[in-house]
Amino acid sequence: MKKRIGAGTLAIGAAAALVLAGCSSSDNGSDGGDSKEITIGLFNWDEAITVSNLWKYVLEEEGYTVNLETADPGPVFTALAAGDYDAVLDVWQPVTHKSYLEQYGDDIDELGVWNDDAKLTVAVNSDAPIDTIPELADNADLFNNQIIGIEPGAGLTEAMEDETIPTYGLEDLDYITSSTPAMLSELKTAMGNGENIAVTLWHPHWAYDAYDLKDLEDPEGTLGEAETLSSWGSPTFREDQPEVAEWLANWTMDSDMLHELENLLLNENDDPSKYGEIIEQWAADNPDYIAEMTGGSAD
């Protein structure tokens, strides 16, 4: 199973249990359910932070109270199945979260796929003179004879070492692994200096919005196929929150838009307390998209 690493920090609302009494269905504007309080569980991954905070803003504009709670994947899926969390918005299929879905899938409810372009990559500056991973072997000197990687134990690193490097004969290049922040620092420096660089990366990631990059083609599929990102609800989520469940079921977000918002929140900003105001401004700049998230249209 592919491992994922989390980058960035997370602003979390106060932890709270799901409130099960108080409002009538007419009060919450839905067809059923009796609470306008929703708890979203999330992993400390960039896209999870981004879309969970986005939905927090959107739902609070619709009169809901939204709590964000972060944990590792195992506890998140456990809490979702137990009904302690109402929804999780960043489930990767078919590989990354396969084991969790095998364990909990019968007890939780898939609401909908919102992105189908999650994948591992080798990325280079867009003006680099190569377009495929195998071309790195004959052009190593143009990239300082290096591929800059992330953490040694990451699934992406394992795929590079076990599949990509031997498949394409890249053993003569130095494959440098240390950490994601170190890779991003090298990327920033090279891009600022107008130098060629090859890094291991993945979609979605804010670097695709911050820098002019291209993915090298992987003709043998050594890094695997693209995965989907989907939202899942608790066993009773559709019954408890039919309005929100329908919104999530119909929601989509393309990679370019996701990368843009990730970049604003997690790269250009270093203060999690500002997530709300950043998203509020982004929402003002993208009124049609925000309206579509709840099935409406911008005024």
C-alpha positions as CSV (number, residue, x, y, z in Angstrom):
1,M,0.0,0.0,0.0
2,K,1.2,3.4,-0.8
3,K,2.1,5.6,2.2
4,R,1.4,9.2,2.3
5,I,3.1,12.0,4.2
6,G,1.5,15.1,5.5
7,A,2.8,18.6,4.9
8,G,1.7,21.9,6.2
9,T,-0.1,22.7,9.5
10,L,-3.8,22.6,10.4
11,A,-6.1,25.0,12.1
12,I,-8.6,22.9,14.0
13,G,-11.9,23.9,15.5
14,A,-12.6,22.9,19.1
15,A,-13.3,19.2,19.4
16,A,-16.9,18.5,20.0
17,A,-19.3,15.5,19.9
18,L,-22.1,15.4,17.4
19,V,-25.1,17.1,18.9
20,L,-28.2,14.9,18.4
21,A,-31.0,17.1,19.8
22,G,-32.2,20.7,19.6
23,C,-33.2,21.7,16.1
24,S,-36.1,20.5,14.1
25,S,-35.8,19.6,10.4
26,S,-37.5,22.9,9.5
27,D,-34.8,24.7,11.5
28,N,-31.9,23.1,9.7
29,G,-33.4,23.6,6.2
30,S,-33.0,19.9,5.3
31,D,-35.5,17.0,4.8
32,G,-34.5,15.3,8.0
33,G,-32.1,15.1,10.8
34,D,-32.2,17.2,14.0
35,S,-28.8,18.8,14.2
36,K,-26.9,21.5,12.4
37,E,-23.6,20.5,14.0
38,I,-21.2,18.5,11.9
39,T,-17.8,17.0,12.7
40,I,-15.3,16.4,9.9
41,G,-12.4,14.1,10.5
42,L,-9.2,14.6,8.5
43,F,-5.6,13.5,8.1
44,N,-2.8,16.1,8.3
45,W,-2.4,16.1,4.5
46,D,-2.4,19.2,2.4
47,E,-5.6,18.4,0.3
48,A,-7.5,17.2,3.4
49,I,-6.6,20.5,5.3
50,T,-7.6,22.5,2.2
51,V,-11.0,21.0,1.3
52,S,-12.0,20.4,5.0
53,N,-11.5,24.1,5.7
54,L,-13.2,25.0,2.5
55,W,-16.3,23.0,3.4
56,K,-16.2,24.4,7.0
57,Y,-16.5,27.9,5.5
58,V,-19.3,26.9,3.0
59,L,-21.3,25.0,5.6
60,E,-21.0,27.8,8.2
61,E,-22.3,30.2,5.6
62,E,-25.3,27.9,5.3
63,G,-25.9,28.0,9.1
64,Y,-24.1,24.9,10.2
65,T,-21.6,24.6,13.0
66,V,-18.6,22.6,11.8
67,N,-15.8,21.1,13.9
68,L,-12.6,19.8,12.3
69,E,-10.7,17.1,14.1
70,T,-7.4,15.7,12.9
71,A,-5.9,12.3,13.5
72,D,-4.0,9.5,11.7
73,P,-6.0,7.5,9.1
74,G,-6.7,4.5,11.4
75,P,-8.4,6.6,14.2
76,V,-10.2,8.7,11.6
77,F,-11.8,5.6,9.9
78,T,-12.5,4.1,13.3
79,A,-14.3,7.3,14.5
80,L,-16.2,7.6,11.2
81,A,-17.5,4.0,11.4
82,A,-18.5,4.6,15.1
83,G,-20.4,7.8,14.2
84,D,-18.1,10.0,16.2
85,Y,-17.2,11.8,12.9
86,D,-19.9,12.6,10.4
87,A,-17.7,12.8,7.3
88,V,-14.2,12.4,5.9
89,L,-13.4,14.2,2.7
90,D,-10.0,12.8,1.6
91,V,-10.3,9.1,1.0
92,W,-7.9,7.7,-1.6
93,Q,-8.9,4.8,-3.8
94,P,-8.1,2.2,-4.9
95,V,-4.6,1.8,-3.3
96,T,-3.8,4.3,-0.5
97,H,-6.7,3.5,1.8
98,K,-7.5,0.0,0.6
99,S,-6.8,-1.7,3.9
100,Y,-9.0,0.8,5.8
101,L,-11.9,0.4,3.4
102,E,-11.6,-3.4,3.6
103,Q,-11.9,-3.1,7.3
104,Y,-14.5,-0.3,7.6
105,G,-16.1,0.0,4.1
106,D,-19.2,-2.0,5.0
107,D,-19.9,0.3,8.0
108,I,-19.4,3.7,6.3
109,D,-21.1,5.4,3.3
110,E,-19.3,6.5,0.1
111,L,-20.8,9.9,-0.9
112,G,-19.0,10.7,-4.0
113,V,-15.7,11.1,-5.9
114,W,-14.6,14.7,-6.2
115,N,-11.2,14.4,-7.9
116,D,-9.8,11.6,-10.1
117,D,-6.2,12.9,-10.6
118,A,-4.3,11.9,-7.5
119,K,-1.0,10.3,-8.5
120,L,2.7,10.0,-7.8
121,T,5.1,11.8,-10.2
122,V,8.5,12.8,-11.1
123,A,8.3,16.5,-11.9
124,V,10.7,18.9,-13.6
125,N,10.7,22.6,-14.5
126,S,8.4,23.0,-17.5
127,D,11.2,24.3,-19.8
128,A,13.4,21.2,-19.1
129,P,14.5,19.6,-22.4
130,I,13.0,16.2,-21.6
131,D,9.5,14.9,-21.3
132,T,9.8,11.3,-20.0
133,I,11.4,9.6,-17.0
134,P,13.6,7.3,-19.1
135,E,15.2,10.4,-20.8
136,L,16.7,11.3,-17.4
137,A,19.3,8.5,-17.9
138,D,20.8,10.2,-21.0
139,N,20.4,13.8,-19.7
140,A,21.6,13.3,-16.1
141,D,24.2,16.0,-16.4
142,L,21.5,18.6,-17.1
143,F,20.0,17.9,-13.7
144,N,23.2,17.9,-11.7
145,N,23.1,14.0,-11.8
146,Q,20.4,14.1,-9.1
147,I,16.8,13.3,-8.4
148,I,15.6,15.0,-5.3
149,G,13.2,12.8,-3.2
150,I,11.3,13.0,0.0
151,E,11.3,10.9,3.2
152,P,13.2,7.5,2.9
153,G,10.2,5.6,4.2
154,A,7.5,7.2,2.0
155,G,5.6,5.0,-0.4
156,L,6.8,7.3,-3.2
157,T,10.4,6.7,-2.3
158,E,9.8,3.0,-2.2
159,A,8.2,3.0,-5.7
160,M,11.1,5.0,-7.0
161,E,13.7,2.6,-5.5
162,D,11.9,-0.6,-6.3
163,E,10.3,0.2,-9.7
164,T,11.2,3.5,-11.4
165,I,15.0,3.6,-11.0
166,P,15.7,0.0,-12.1
167,T,13.1,0.0,-14.8
168,Y,14.5,3.1,-16.5
169,G,18.2,2.5,-15.7
170,L,18.6,5.5,-13.5
171,E,21.1,3.9,-11.1
172,D,23.8,6.3,-12.1
173,L,21.9,9.3,-10.8
174,D,22.1,10.3,-7.1
175,Y,18.6,9.7,-5.6
176,I,18.7,12.1,-2.6
177,T,16.1,11.5,0.1
178,S,15.7,13.4,3.4
179,S,12.3,15.1,3.8
180,T,9.5,16.8,1.9
181,P,10.5,20.3,3.2
182,A,14.1,19.7,2.0
183,M,12.8,18.7,-1.4
184,L,10.6,21.8,-1.6
185,S,13.5,24.0,-0.5
186,E,15.7,22.6,-3.3
187,L,12.8,23.1,-5.8
188,K,12.3,26.7,-4.7
189,T,16.0,27.4,-5.1
190,A,16.4,25.8,-8.5
191,M,13.3,27.5,-9.9
192,G,14.4,30.8,-8.6
193,N,17.8,30.4,-10.3
194,G,16.3,29.1,-13.5
195,E,18.0,25.8,-13.2
196,N,16.8,22.3,-14.2
197,I,15.6,20.1,-11.4
198,A,13.9,16.7,-11.1
199,V,11.9,16.0,-7.9
200,T,9.6,13.3,-6.8
201,L,6.1,14.9,-6.2
202,W,2.4,14.0,-6.3
203,H,-0.9,15.4,-7.2
204,P,-2.5,17.2,-5.6
205,H,0.2,19.5,-4.3
206,W,0.5,23.3,-4.1
207,A,3.9,23.2,-5.8
208,Y,2.0,22.9,-9.1
209,D,0.5,26.3,-8.5
210,A,3.5,27.9,-7.0
211,Y,6.0,26.9,-9.8
212,D,5.9,26.2,-13.5
213,L,6.3,22.4,-13.5
214,K,5.5,19.5,-15.7
215,D,5.3,15.8,-15.0
216,L,7.6,13.4,-16.8
217,E,5.7,10.7,-18.6
218,D,6.0,7.2,-17.0
219,P,5.5,4.9,-19.9
220,E,5.9,1.7,-17.9
221,G,3.6,2.9,-15.1
222,T,6.2,2.4,-12.4
223,L,4.6,4.9,-10.1
224,G,1.1,3.4,-10.4
225,E,-2.1,4.7,-11.9
226,A,-4.0,7.8,-10.8
227,E,-6.3,7.4,-7.8
228,T,-9.6,9.1,-6.9
229,L,-10.3,11.3,-3.9
230,S,-13.7,10.8,-2.4
231,S,-15.9,11.9,0.5
232,W,-17.4,9.3,2.9
233,G,-20.0,9.6,5.6
234,S,-20.8,7.9,8.9
235,P,-23.4,5.0,8.9
236,T,-26.2,7.5,9.5
237,F,-24.9,10.6,7.8
238,R,-27.3,10.5,4.9
239,E,-30.2,10.2,7.3
240,D,-28.9,12.8,9.8
241,Q,-27.8,15.3,7.2
242,P,-29.5,14.6,3.9
243,E,-28.9,18.2,2.6
244,V,-25.1,18.1,3.2
245,A,-24.8,14.5,2.0
246,E,-26.4,15.5,-1.3
247,W,-24.0,18.5,-1.6
248,L,-21.0,16.3,-1.0
249,A,-22.3,13.7,-3.5
250,N,-22.5,16.2,-6.3
251,W,-19.3,18.1,-5.4
252,T,-16.2,18.1,-7.7
253,M,-12.9,20.1,-7.6
254,D,-10.3,19.9,-10.4
255,S,-6.6,19.7,-9.6
256,D,-5.8,23.3,-10.8
257,M,-8.3,24.8,-8.5
258,L,-7.2,22.6,-5.6
259,H,-3.6,23.4,-6.2
260,E,-4.4,27.1,-6.2
261,L,-6.2,27.0,-2.9
262,E,-3.6,24.8,-1.3
263,N,-0.9,27.2,-2.3
264,L,-2.7,30.2,-0.8
265,L,-3.3,28.3,2.5
266,L,-0.2,26.3,3.0
267,N,2.6,27.9,1.1
268,E,2.0,31.7,0.8
269,N,0.5,31.7,4.3
270,D,2.2,30.4,7.4
271,D,-0.5,31.2,9.9
272,P,-3.3,28.6,10.3
273,S,-5.4,31.1,12.1
274,K,-5.8,32.9,8.8
275,Y,-7.3,30.0,6.9
276,G,-10.8,31.4,7.4
277,E,-10.1,34.8,6.0
278,I,-8.0,33.4,3.1
279,I,-10.9,31.1,2.1
280,E,-13.4,33.9,2.5
281,Q,-11.4,36.0,0.0
282,W,-11.0,33.0,-2.3
283,A,-14.7,32.4,-2.1
284,A,-15.4,36.0,-3.1
285,D,-13.1,35.5,-6.1
286,N,-14.9,32.3,-7.1
287,P,-18.6,32.9,-6.4
288,D,-19.9,30.6,-9.1
289,Y,-17.9,27.6,-7.8
290,I,-18.9,28.3,-4.1
291,A,-22.6,28.5,-5.2
292,E,-22.3,25.2,-7.1
293,M,-21.0,23.4,-4.0
294,T,-24.5,23.8,-2.4
295,G,-26.4,23.3,-5.6
296,G,-27.1,27.0,-6.2
297,S,-25.9,29.8,-8.5
298,A,-24.1,33.0,-7.7
299,D,-26.2,36.1,-7.5
